[in-house]
Amino acid sequence: MRRATVAAVGTLGLLIAIGLSAYAVAAPTGPTTHAFTGTVLGDVIRSNGTSFENAYRITSSADGTGAGWNQGSNSSTTLPLTGRTTGDNYFADGVNPIRTTYTIGAANANGVAVLTGNGECVAGGTRVFEQQKCKFTETGTYNVNTGIFEVKLAGTYTG
């Protein structure tokens, strides 16, 4: 009985190994995806009419803490408005170029407005970001009195 059990377990192990090997050979080799979250805390460092530059600290669940810079333009100099940015996020594992579009709503009595938007990683990154792409959403606040913005990110890397 004991020999039969050992033989059955051994055969089962062999079948599993053969099955895994066959799957590894036949498995599709497409791009991998992984989710990430993050936070951005920044300030407007230059503003001229509807154009601006921002500097910020970014923390990502996938890449750690880094710094960022972007430039962009708004549809108006008064809220509510829409806008676009292009810029770079600098992490220890490389430079991640990004592009965003967003909406900033009307400010409340304290000068705080809701900011929502979405973005993507674009071509031209370095190291881990050379082939990696991403899409993300952003939600947060913008203080019209201080220029400080705080945003939460949620997205997916592909590649």
matplotlib code that plots the C-alpha trace (Angstrom):
import matplotlib.pyplot as plt

x = [0.0, 2.8, 4.6, 1.4, 0.9, 4.5, 4.2, 0.9, 2.3, 5.4, 3.4, 1.2, 4.2, 5.6, 2.3, 2.2, 5.8, 5.0, 1.8, 3.6, 6.4, 3.8, 2.0, 5.2, 6.0, 2.4, 1.7, 1.2, 4.1, 2.3, 3.1, 2.6, 0.5, 0.6, -1.4, 0.0, -1.2, 0.5, 0.4, 1.6, 2.2, 3.4, 3.3, 3.1, 6.6, 5.9, 2.7, 2.1, -1.5, -2.8, 0.7, 2.6, 5.3, 4.9, 7.4, 6.3, 7.1, 5.6, 5.3, 4.4, 3.6, 5.6, 8.6, 9.0, 9.5, 10.7, 10.4, 8.6, 8.3, 5.7, 4.6, 1.1, -1.7, -5.1, -8.3, -8.8, -7.2, -10.3, -12.0, -13.5, -11.1, -9.6, -5.9, -3.1, 0.5, 3.6, 6.5, 8.8, 8.8, 12.2, 12.6, 15.6, 14.6, 14.4, 12.7, 9.0, 7.7, 4.0, 1.1, -2.1, -5.5, -7.5, -10.4, -10.3, -13.7, -14.8, -13.0, -14.8, -14.8, -11.3, -9.9, -9.7, -11.0, -11.4, -9.0, -9.7, -8.1, -6.2, -2.9, -0.5, 3.2, 4.6, 7.6, 11.1, 11.6, 14.8, 15.7, 12.6, 10.4, 11.9, 9.3, 6.8, 3.5, 0.9, -2.6, -3.8, -6.5, -5.9, -8.2, -7.3, -7.3, -5.8, -5.5, -5.9, -4.4, -1.2, -0.8, -0.3, -2.0, -2.3, -3.4, -4.0, -3.1, -4.4, -3.3, -1.8, 1.7, 1.9, 5.2]
y = [0.0, 2.4, 1.8, 2.4, 5.7, 6.8, 5.9, 7.7, 10.9, 10.6, 10.3, 13.2, 15.3, 14.4, 15.2, 18.6, 19.4, 18.4, 20.4, 23.5, 23.1, 22.9, 25.9, 27.9, 27.1, 27.8, 30.8, 34.1, 36.4, 39.8, 42.8, 42.5, 45.0, 46.1, 48.6, 51.5, 54.3, 57.5, 61.0, 64.3, 67.4, 70.5, 74.2, 76.5, 77.9, 80.2, 81.5, 83.8, 84.3, 80.8, 79.1, 77.8, 75.5, 73.2, 71.5, 68.6, 65.6, 62.3, 59.1, 55.9, 52.4, 51.1, 53.5, 55.0, 58.7, 61.1, 64.6, 66.0, 69.1, 69.9, 72.8, 73.4, 75.7, 76.4, 77.3, 80.4, 82.5, 82.0, 78.9, 76.7, 75.7, 72.8, 72.3, 70.2, 69.4, 67.7, 66.9, 64.4, 62.4, 61.6, 58.3, 56.2, 53.7, 56.2, 59.2, 58.8, 61.4, 62.1, 64.0, 65.0, 66.7, 68.0, 70.1, 72.4, 73.3, 76.5, 77.3, 77.2, 80.0, 78.9, 79.0, 75.3, 73.8, 70.1, 68.9, 65.8, 64.4, 61.7, 61.1, 58.7, 57.9, 58.8, 57.6, 58.8, 57.5, 56.1, 52.8, 51.0, 53.5, 53.0, 50.5, 50.9, 52.8, 53.8, 55.3, 56.9, 59.1, 61.9, 63.4, 66.1, 69.7, 73.0, 76.0, 79.2, 81.3, 79.3, 77.6, 74.3, 71.2, 67.7, 64.8, 61.1, 58.9, 55.4, 53.7, 50.8, 50.2, 48.1, 46.7]
z = [0.0, 0.9, -2.4, -4.3, -2.5, -3.1, -6.7, -7.1, -5.4, -7.6, -10.7, -9.7, -9.1, -12.6, -14.2, -12.5, -13.5, -17.1, -17.1, -15.7, -18.3, -21.1, -19.7, -19.5, -23.2, -24.4, -22.1, -23.9, -23.6, -23.7, -21.6, -17.8, -15.9, -12.2, -10.3, -8.4, -6.1, -5.2, -3.7, -5.1, -3.0, -4.9, -5.6, -8.5, -9.0, -12.0, -13.5, -16.4, -17.5, -18.3, -18.5, -15.4, -14.0, -11.0, -8.7, -6.5, -4.4, -5.6, -3.7, -5.6, -4.4, -7.4, -7.5, -4.0, -3.4, -6.1, -7.4, -10.3, -12.5, -15.1, -17.3, -18.6, -19.6, -18.2, -20.1, -18.0, -15.2, -13.1, -11.6, -12.7, -15.4, -17.4, -18.2, -19.5, -18.4, -19.6, -17.3, -15.7, -12.5, -11.2, -9.2, -8.2, -10.9, -13.7, -15.2, -16.1, -18.6, -18.1, -19.6, -17.8, -18.3, -15.4, -14.2, -11.2, -9.8, -8.0, -4.8, -1.4, 1.1, 2.3, -1.3, -1.7, -5.0, -6.0, -8.7, -10.8, -13.9, -15.7, -17.2, -18.9, -19.0, -22.5, -24.5, -23.7, -20.1, -18.8, -17.1, -16.0, -17.8, -21.2, -22.3, -19.5, -20.1, -17.6, -17.3, -14.0, -12.5, -10.0, -7.4, -4.9, -4.0, -5.1, -2.8, -4.8, -1.9, -1.6, -5.0, -3.2, -4.6, -3.1, -5.3, -4.9, -7.9, -8.9, -12.1, -13.9, -15.4, -18.6, -20.0]

ax = plt.figure().add_subplot(projection="3d")
ax.plot(x, y, z, "-o")
ax.set_aspect("equal")
plt.show()
